[in-house]
Amino acid sequence: MSSVGFRINERPAARISAEALAQFATVGSAQISDCMGRLYGVVGLAPRHAASALRMVGLAVTVKARPGDNLMIHKAIALAQPGDVIVVDGAGEATNALGGELMAMDAEGRGVAGFVIDGAIRDADVFAQGAFPCFARSVSHRGPYKDGPGEINVPVSIGGQVVCAGDVVVGDADGVIAIPAAIAEDVLALALKKEADEAGIKERIRAGTYTKPWVDKTIAAKTAGGA
């Protein structure tokens, strides 16, 4: 569909293997962020589901929604494949909820891996008692409109990060980060190494052998010549 304001683009072919995608479930959003220069990641969205420690991983189906209107979110749910994450640019609008219990049930039943909504949700008590991953900016009892416009599988802005259809999306208790498909394999390798390095640090902390000489070196470098 090509009408501007109601565009529905084809879902891009997956550019990362199922095995690599599964490995992303073993690393945290914080470690991934560190491996992306601490420049990327969604800001301001919080986990609304009960199992906030649950790690959500999937490929992005993006939706650019008119603030307060969820017509195209319903369409995206219908188009999504199992394991996809519905990523919604609702412009951060908090007045009208873009999703609730019924939409979550529909999405979960279709195998959708979770919601990332830069906007409001409702039925917060249901989300808070369930394990379907949902990250949203706010909560509102006021329901959505269903008129459009809206677009699917276009670049969107979510809490300061641009997300494109097919990007890898990881969400956990610390928040959400999207990894561009073109660099996902490289970022995964770096993140797995970081997890292994941190595991070694934890062992040295437990053994009482962990030192941080870089702290004094940094202070000395910052204060050199200041006396």
Secondary structure, 3 states (H helix, E strand, C coil): CCCCCCCECCCCCCCCCHHHHHHHCCCCHHHHHHHCCCCCCCCCCEECCCCCCCCEEEEEEEEEECCCECHHHHHHHHHCCCCEEEEEECCCCCCCEEECHHHHHHHHHCCCCEEEEEEEECCHHHHHHCCCCEEEEEECCCCCECCCCEEECCCEEECCEEECCCCEEEEECCEEEEECHHHHHHHHHHHHHHHHHHHHHHHHHHHCCCCCHHHHHHHHHHHCCCC
